[in-house]
Amino acid sequence: MENKQQSNGEMKENKPVKKKTNWSGSLIVASLTGAFGSSFLYGYNLSVVNAPAVYIKKFYNETWERRYGFSVDESTLTLLWSITVSIFAIGGLVGAIIVTPIVKFFGRKCTLLLNNVFAVTAALLMSLSLLAGSFEMLILGRVIMGVDAGISLSALPMYLSEISPKEIRGSLGQVTAIFICIGVFTGQVLGLPEIFGQESRWPYLFGAIIVPSLIQAMILPFLPESPRYLLLEKHDRSKAEKAFQTFLGKDDVSHEVEEVLAESRVQRNTKLVSVLQLLRTRGVRWQVVTVVVTMGCYQLCGLNAIWYYTNNIFSEAGINHETIPYVTLSTGAVETLAAVFSGLVIERLGRRPLLIGGFGLMIVFFAVLTVSLTLQKTVHWLPYLSIFCILAIIASFCIGPGGIPFVLTGEFFQQSQRPAAFMIAGTVNWLSNFAVGLLFPFIQSGLQTYCFLVFAAICFAGATYLFFVLPETKNKTFHEISQAFAKRNKVSLEMQEMNHYSGERKSSAEQESNFTSSVDNGETKKGIV
């Protein structure tokens, strides 16, 4: 009894210590520094092109006239501007494709550090384009900045998830999304006329990209690499233990090391599934379709069109030109607050209500916005209703569709299928992003005030599909989620598991013979085929 009481007392004493060590100083610095030089820049580059749009188009026209002796026609100028905005997504697609071999070879932290080369190069190209009289430099800079974003949006979550204790992994993961919102808001603030939103100062908006990159490059080298990467891929137990000690804020990390090694032993016979194999697997057919639908709607629902062309939308709404930059600030603030709110309630309300409800609210506010823009010249207060609708659309997006598609992609698939699933999701994400940025100006000029009905229709299609197909995944295991999809896939759960593991069992004996684990001078050496 005394021993029991003593152990209970020790547990009580240890609880506060555990809470303190969960959020160690190194962990906080790593998350903030990593996000500031990565996801912050992604958000910043979504909104930074908005404020100087008029001046950049003027720069394009003047450059064209100086070269060819005549002004560029309106359709060509619109095309050039659309390419400038949307080509960021093509760079993102390239970054998302090349990130897997980079993080495997260089590691998570080193990938984030090397990625700053893309950011600094892009910043120099874009900020010097006016001085050089070359709009091609600006477009090329946007492509390179997109590559930076594509890499960072995969490498950063990977790094944060591997350095954080499992008790706070979800909370730490929210840092990525929140810094995207802060980046959007910062781009809007710096774009004000009092700061860089002037004809002579717009290149500084792009030059400012260097600051977060340099801060990350100065601080991140003093922080350890991912301990999981060091242990499982570099086979360096000594450095992995030191990394765990730094991030967890405690000396005894033997439990964490053994936990990672045990996980590795369990998965040693699991072969990664390729994209083609995943698409051919009948047992996850509807999961793949659902990921494609949610990720497609995530981009095609029209929110990026609002970010890219906020000034034009507010101008169409009848807002005074001098007032637009200040009204735009409210969109970034609303997005940040809604993202924080979503993170707080997602485990209480579940994925399904937030996702379907978010799309449903967007349909309502897109419809009201269309009516408001159509009748704005007849009633003097309708422009203010348009502003409210835009803010409501942003809030509706952020509480549900803004983050849940990424959560579902991780929940639908088991470990060996996730890389391929995320590759499919990333491809749909960036291609859809590119399509919106490229096509929206033409949709807007062709449909005028009815252009947002296109996005309302996409939201309706997405919400309808999810209402009939998407099961609730909150607090459910992969087995339970697979069971929910099994009937729709017309495959029994037992058959689904057999299909997945049959290929692995054939070579399990060979893999077992190639799996070795030895500890020599504090280092774990492994060979896995």
Buried (B, 14 or more C-beta within 10 A) or exposed (E): EEEEEEEEEEEEEEEEEBEEBBBBEBBEBBBBBBBBBBBBBBBBBBBBBBBBBBBBBEBBBBBBEEEEEEEBEEEEBBBBBBBBBBBBBBBBBBBBBBBBEBBEEBBBBBBBBBBBEBBBBBBBBBBBBBEEEBBEBBBBBBBBBBBBBBBBBBBBBBBBBBBBBEEEEBEBBBBBBBBBBBBBBBBBBBBBEEBBBBEEBBBBBBBBBBEBBBBBBEBBEEBBBBBBBBBBBBBBBEBBBBBBBBBBBBEEBEEBBEEBBEEBEEEBBBEEBEBEBBEEBEBBBBBBEBBBBBBBBBBBBBBBBBBBBBBBBBEBBBBEEEEBBEBBBBBBBBBBBBBBEBBEEBEEBBBBBBBBBBBBBBBBBBBBBBBBBEEBEEEEEBBBBBBBBBBBBBBBBBBBBBBBBBBBBBBBBBEBBBBBBBBBBBBBBBBBBBBBBBBBBBBBEEEEBBBBBBBBEBBBBBBEBBEEBBBEBBEBEBEEBBBBBBEBBEBEBEBBBEBBBEEEEEEBEEBEEEBEBEEEEEBBEBEEE
